[in-house]
Amino acid sequence: MALIEADHLQRHFGPIQAVRDVNLQVAAGEIYGLVGPDGAGKTTTIRLLCGALKPTGRPEQATTVHIGGIDLLRQTEQARLHIGYLPQRFSLYEDLTVLENIRFFAEARGLPAAEWQPRCMEILNFVGLSEFTNRRAGFLSGGMKQKLGLAAALVHRPKVLLLDEPTTGVDPVTRQDFWQLIIRLAAQDGRREKSLLNGNDPQENGTAVLISTPYMDEAARCTRIGFMSDGQIIREGTPAQIRSILDGRVLELTGAPLPLLRRLAQADPDVEDVQMFGDRLHLRLRSDQTEQAIERLRTNLPTEHIHVERLRSIPPQLEDVFMSLLPEISAEAQS
């Protein structure tokens, strides 16, 4: 069952079209990743889905948004009861303790005392903050604040979880911890956690998670991803489906000096683009004729000024695909 259904999602800010006819469906148990650069429209899309912004657009393409089967635009408050929302900058009450913060959000969501007291401890234990119940939020690390924000978003047992770049600015260990929590919420075999956290029957499929992220390694953890740019979703599918766009068309090249190696590789007629990946180059070929391209590059690249260490075909990464789509994005934006 699709817990998030959005058709013709649009939003203008004056002459700027921030979101352009976006269609989304996210089922229970799915993690859907909105991936793209800053300014792509990810945050605006999430704000439209939680009711913080109203859509705008042409009457012939009327926007519809349903959360758990409820019309968000007509029954906003009822739909919001099913939404847990963690914005980029979560506003904690820094003078309140961890437990007091969770209690506040629980009571704001209408949970009675008999329910919020055990629920607060249950959710703090889930996010790993049960030992810090009496610590003031202002004294938490950035990662712990994000975990507290997640706890606040989950306290009312939402069916839908909307997370706007929740790991930006936190350390790698906390990022890993945070993703383990998200995966446990939506994992297909996590029925025990789903029942505990959502208050659902153990046979139900649990939470639908929509998360925006600029990190491709996080996108690879999602069930499905949508590459977003200029307010549009330009490609959508599982990580494997997205990577398959460039099957057989990516070469890895290492050697020295890299800047000169990059310029020479870019001049090859079979090479469409060259990108730096740390201490190596990724060459995107115009076709999947990798053997011919490798043979010619091995012959032409080495000179008295250039040393080639390794040249091989590799499986494409999500970054490779996204970079390959940028010319197409620019062309669509100008048309």
C-alpha positions, -999 to +999 in steps of 0.1 A: +000+000+000+013+035-009+013+056+022+026+087+002+009+095-030+015+128-047+006+138-083+015+170-101+033+185-071+042+221-080+054+252-062+063+286-074+080+314-055+073+344-077+089+337-111+109+308-096+095+273-101+109+254-072+090+221-078+079+211-113+052+185-117+067+159-093+049+126-089+057+103-060+045+070-045+062+055-014+048+023+000+049+010+035+083-005+043+101+016+017+129+041+021+127+066-008+157+088-013+154+123-029+189+129-042+203+161-058+224+192-053+215+222-032+186+241-048+172+210-066+138+213-048+142+185-023+133+206+008+104+223-009+090+189-020+092+176+016+075+208+029+047+203+004+043+167+015+039+176+052+016+205+046+040+232+056+036+248+021+006+249-002+011+238-038+007+262-067+003+255-104-019+253-134-055+243-129-053+216-156-026+199-136-042+200-102-020+188-073-032+159-052-014+146-021-026+116+000-009+105+032-021+071+044-051+075+022-061+109+036-062+140+013-036+163+027-049+194+009-085+190+022-080+172+055-046+187+065-048+181+103-060+145+099-033+137+075-006+153+097-015+129+125+002+102+103+034+123+095+066+124+114+087+153+101+124+161+108+135+194+091+171+203+083+172+226+114+152+209+141+143+234+168+149+218+202+141+236+235+177+238+247+168+246+283+147+215+286+161+180+292+159+152+266+129+137+284+112+171+288+116+177+250+101+144+241+072+149+266+065+183+251+062+169+216+042+139+229+017+162+246+016+186+216+005+155+196-023+148+221-008+118+238-023+114+273+000+110+303-007+073+306+005+068+271+034+093+267+053+083+298+061+047+286+062+059+250+089+085+257+112+059+273+104+034+246+114+058+218+145+072+236+157+037+241+152+030+204+173+060+193+200+054+220+193+083+243+178+065+273+209+072+293+207+110+287+171+117+298+181+144+323+207+161+301+197+195+287+193+195+250+216+224+247+245+202+259+239+175+234+263+169+204+250+176+169+244+139+163+226+134+196+203+164+187+194+148+154+186+115+173+164+135+196+148+151+166+141+117+152+126+106+185+103+136+185+092+128+150+084+092+160+067+098+193+032+097+180+037+065+159+035+080+124+029+059+093+050+083+072+084+097+081+098+127+062+134+134+069+151+165+053+189+159+051+190+146+087+227+136+087+242+168+072+270+181+095+272+150+118+302+128+121+305+095+101+298+073+132+266+091+140+256+090+103+260+052+104+240+050+137+212+072+123+209+051+091+207+019+112+177+034+130+160+043+097+167+009+082+152-008+114+121+013+110+115+003+074+132-031+070+111-058+055+120-082+083+117-057+111+082-066+121+090-066+158+104-031+157+075-019+135+049-033+159+067-017+188+073+017+173+042+021+152+016+004+175+005-016+145-003-052+141+029-072+136+018-083+102+015-047+089+042-033+066+052-004+089+066+030+080+070+047+047+102+068+048+111+096+025+145+111+030+164+138+012+202+136+010+231+150-009+252+119-001+253+091-027+265+065-002+232+072+017+212+070-015+226+035-021+209+024+011+174+034-001+149+011-016+143+035-044+158+068-053+147+098-073+174+121-088+162+156-085+174+188-103+158+221-111+126+210-093+121+178-113+127+141-107+147+132-138+154+095-131+138+071-106+144+035-097+163+012-074+200+019-069+208-010-091+185+002-118+200+037-117+235+023-119+227+001-148+222+032-170+260+032-173+268-005-173+300-011-193+307+026-197+329+035-168+367+031-166+389+038-135+423+054-143+451+060-118+485+075-124+504+108-123+502+136-128+464+135-125+455+169-140+475+162-172+462+126-173+427+140-171+431+164-200+446+138-223+419+112-214+392+138-221+406+143-256+400+107-265+371+103-290+355+075-270+356+094-237+324+114-230+336+129-196+362+126-169+356+132-132+380+132-103+373+107-076+399+113-049+432+100-062+417+085-093+398+094-124+365+079-137+362+080-174+326+078-189+326+063-223+302+072-251+294+035-256+300+001-240+330-007-263+353-008-233+379-032-246+386-011-276+387+021-255+410+005-230+434-007-256+437+027-273+440+046-240+468+022-229+486+030-261+481+067-263+482+079-227+517+070-214+544+095-223+577+105-208+556+130-186+528+106-177+527+074-157+496+052-159+493+028-129+459+012-137+432+014-163+402-009-159+365-012-164+345-009-131+309-010-121+293+025-123+286+043-091+256+066-084+279+096-087+288+085-122+252+084-132+243+117-117+272+134-134+261+118-167+227+133-163+238+169-158+240+178-195+205+164-200+193+185-170+208+217-184+192+210-218+158+204-203+160+235-181+168+257-212+141+242-234 
